[in-house]
Amino acid sequence: MIGMLHGQVDSIDAASAIIEVGGVGYETRMPSADLASMHAGQTVKVYTSLNVSQDAITLYGFSSLASKRMFLQLQKVSGIGPKVALSLLSTLPPERLARAVADGDATALAKAPGLGKKGAQKIILELKGSIDLSQIEGASPETRSTEDTGSEQVVEGLMSLGWRQQDAVHAVQEVCESNHIDIPLGDDDVPRVLRLALASLDRGR
């Protein structure tokens, strides 16, 4: 089992990153906010979960241990596989996701593509009371400081304007690289990156 990768980001697309470790590139599917916080050439530590199915072997990765724990917890719900679990973590960060389950907030969960209201209610029914919030919310200050909430804000802003999540993530990555904007984004960078990303998406229509 591959539980963690520590290496250099070779490339990123809308759904995954290729992380080079010891000369081997691992294609790793990750939540959109995690992808938006990374750039080619960056050295990263990614917590991983290997999924083996009849037709594919897929490596899923997360920038925080809390996200990985939540990913595994979600799959304990009957009918919830890794794709839906990843979609949930691309929609809500692990702390907000755990809180939504604890509070019975099916509307927040149902925003995840591929889930729906019934699926959200099923997750709440099966997981409420079983998620250890201290493990999810108790991420160390070091871990929290590396999370790129700025990029997440920009992606959410673009999605609220009607852009698809994967297009929004890709646009944020591109404008940050082309304009030499450091990631994670500072609060002052968010409006600028939002404007640049929006202009880039409009040009690509």
Legacy VTK file of the C-alpha trace (Angstrom):
# vtk DataFile Version 3.0
C-alpha trace
ASCII
DATASET POLYDATA
POINTS 205 float
0.000 0.000 0.000
1.286 3.455 -0.924
0.393 5.644 2.062
2.336 8.819 1.313
4.431 10.457 -1.405
7.167 13.026 -0.847
8.538 14.393 -4.084
8.328 17.024 -6.800
5.265 18.001 -8.818
5.979 17.223 -12.468
2.669 18.385 -13.955
-0.942 19.149 -13.026
-4.212 18.898 -14.923
-7.828 19.478 -13.930
-8.188 16.190 -12.024
-4.740 14.949 -11.045
-1.064 15.681 -10.479
1.980 13.661 -11.467
4.374 13.565 -8.525
7.913 12.368 -9.157
9.473 10.321 -6.388
12.862 8.726 -7.015
12.542 8.978 -10.785
9.031 7.477 -10.863
5.987 9.634 -11.668
2.845 8.777 -9.705
-0.407 9.976 -11.258
-2.473 11.063 -8.264
-6.122 12.140 -8.322
-6.706 14.937 -5.815
-9.383 17.377 -4.578
-9.578 20.558 -6.654
-8.421 22.838 -3.820
-5.315 20.687 -3.287
-4.497 20.819 -7.010
-5.027 24.590 -7.064
-2.507 24.997 -4.242
0.265 23.189 -6.159
2.502 24.115 -9.079
5.033 22.327 -11.261
8.466 22.051 -9.645
7.089 22.323 -6.098
8.206 19.792 -3.487
5.151 18.322 -1.774
4.086 15.735 0.771
0.856 14.009 -0.258
-1.053 11.463 1.831
-2.358 8.747 -0.471
-4.902 5.955 -0.726
-4.620 3.250 -3.388
-7.890 2.007 -4.851
-7.970 -1.256 -6.805
-11.085 -2.073 -8.836
-11.857 -4.567 -11.590
-10.887 -2.172 -14.369
-8.396 0.260 -12.818
-5.815 0.930 -10.137
-6.108 4.539 -8.975
-4.000 6.514 -6.527
-5.844 9.257 -4.620
-3.883 11.968 -2.822
-4.504 14.676 -0.226
-2.431 17.557 1.104
-3.609 16.893 4.673
-4.066 13.774 6.754
-7.516 15.069 7.759
-8.647 14.945 4.100
-7.381 11.387 3.710
-9.168 10.294 6.901
-12.386 11.869 5.681
-11.996 10.225 2.255
-11.698 6.780 3.842
-14.545 7.460 6.272
-16.937 8.460 3.474
-16.367 5.163 1.666
-17.703 3.250 4.663
-21.152 4.407 3.531
-22.779 1.805 1.281
-22.911 3.044 -2.297
-20.280 5.754 -1.815
-17.117 5.012 -3.782
-13.847 6.903 -4.158
-15.108 9.125 -7.014
-18.011 10.508 -4.995
-15.836 10.814 -1.878
-13.330 12.847 -3.896
-16.140 14.977 -5.335
-17.299 15.758 -1.778
-13.781 16.785 -0.736
-13.521 18.957 -3.853
-16.736 20.701 -2.813
-16.093 21.085 0.930
-12.821 21.021 2.910
-12.696 18.162 5.450
-13.549 20.315 8.478
-16.674 21.760 6.834
-17.643 18.350 5.462
-17.367 16.712 8.897
-19.336 19.563 10.450
-22.068 19.230 7.787
-22.416 15.527 8.633
-22.486 16.262 12.365
-25.100 18.997 11.878
-27.223 16.934 9.467
-26.772 19.522 6.717
-27.788 17.481 3.652
-28.052 20.629 1.481
-24.323 21.377 1.886
-23.346 17.791 1.035
-25.712 17.599 -1.944
-23.746 20.356 -3.710
-21.119 17.745 -4.597
-21.431 16.625 -8.243
-22.593 13.025 -8.541
-24.165 12.781 -5.079
-27.677 14.243 -4.843
-29.985 14.798 -1.888
-30.710 11.125 -1.209
-27.013 10.254 -1.182
-26.320 13.166 1.168
-29.032 11.984 3.565
-27.598 8.461 3.460
-24.129 9.747 4.408
-25.584 11.650 7.361
-27.635 8.643 8.458
-24.686 6.232 8.364
-21.863 8.511 9.563
-23.472 10.916 12.015
-21.961 10.302 15.433
-19.164 8.098 14.057
-16.835 10.798 12.702
-14.162 11.824 15.176
-14.300 15.589 14.736
-11.144 16.032 16.818
-9.161 14.070 14.225
-10.606 16.064 11.327
-10.646 19.503 12.942
-7.544 18.945 15.032
-5.085 19.332 12.192
-1.888 20.896 13.416
-1.340 24.637 12.863
1.464 23.672 10.477
-0.929 21.655 8.312
-3.561 24.357 8.364
-1.105 27.072 7.367
-0.206 25.195 4.176
-3.811 24.952 3.018
-4.489 27.360 0.194
-7.849 28.823 1.142
-7.182 31.742 -1.238
-7.203 29.519 -4.325
-10.253 27.749 -2.962
-12.046 31.112 -2.674
-11.182 31.976 -6.280
-12.388 28.581 -7.547
-15.636 28.914 -5.588
-16.097 32.441 -6.964
-15.665 31.257 -10.546
-18.056 28.346 -9.974
-20.664 30.760 -8.613
-20.380 32.623 -11.937
-21.209 29.433 -13.811
-17.799 27.973 -14.664
-17.134 24.261 -14.234
-14.942 23.301 -11.282
-12.189 21.684 -13.361
-12.014 24.706 -15.703
-11.839 27.069 -12.720
-9.010 25.102 -11.075
-7.067 24.980 -14.353
-7.493 28.738 -14.917
-6.227 29.559 -11.401
-3.144 27.369 -11.905
-2.390 28.936 -15.292
-2.692 32.579 -14.243
-0.618 32.033 -11.103
2.186 30.419 -13.112
2.118 32.932 -15.971
2.000 35.946 -13.626
4.520 34.541 -11.097
2.007 34.705 -8.254
3.110 32.639 -5.269
0.902 29.827 -3.991
-0.646 29.579 -1.422
-2.392 32.855 -2.223
-2.409 35.716 0.237
-5.646 37.570 0.951
-4.481 40.488 -1.219
-3.908 38.162 -4.191
-7.428 36.698 -4.257
-9.214 39.581 -6.092
-6.377 39.893 -8.619
-6.268 36.164 -9.370
-10.063 36.082 -9.666
-9.968 38.901 -12.261
-7.122 37.265 -14.200
-8.749 33.821 -14.149
-12.081 35.243 -15.270
-10.407 37.090 -18.142
-8.541 33.912 -19.121
-11.755 31.845 -19.125
-13.616 34.486 -21.139
-10.843 34.452 -23.763
-11.158 30.669 -24.034
-14.913 30.662 -24.758
LINES 1 206
205 0 1 2 3 4 5 6 7 8 9 10 11 12 13 14 15 16 17 18 19 20 21 22 23 24 25 26 27 28 29 30 31 32 33 34 35 36 37 38 39 40 41 42 43 44 45 46 47 48 49 50 51 52 53 54 55 56 57 58 59 60 61 62 63 64 65 66 67 68 69 70 71 72 73 74 75 76 77 78 79 80 81 82 83 84 85 86 87 88 89 90 91 92 93 94 95 96 97 98 99 100 101 102 103 104 105 106 107 108 109 110 111 112 113 114 115 116 117 118 119 120 121 122 123 124 125 126 127 128 129 130 131 132 133 134 135 136 137 138 139 140 141 142 143 144 145 146 147 148 149 150 151 152 153 154 155 156 157 158 159 160 161 162 163 164 165 166 167 168 169 170 171 172 173 174 175 176 177 178 179 180 181 182 183 184 185 186 187 188 189 190 191 192 193 194 195 196 197 198 199 200 201 202 203 204
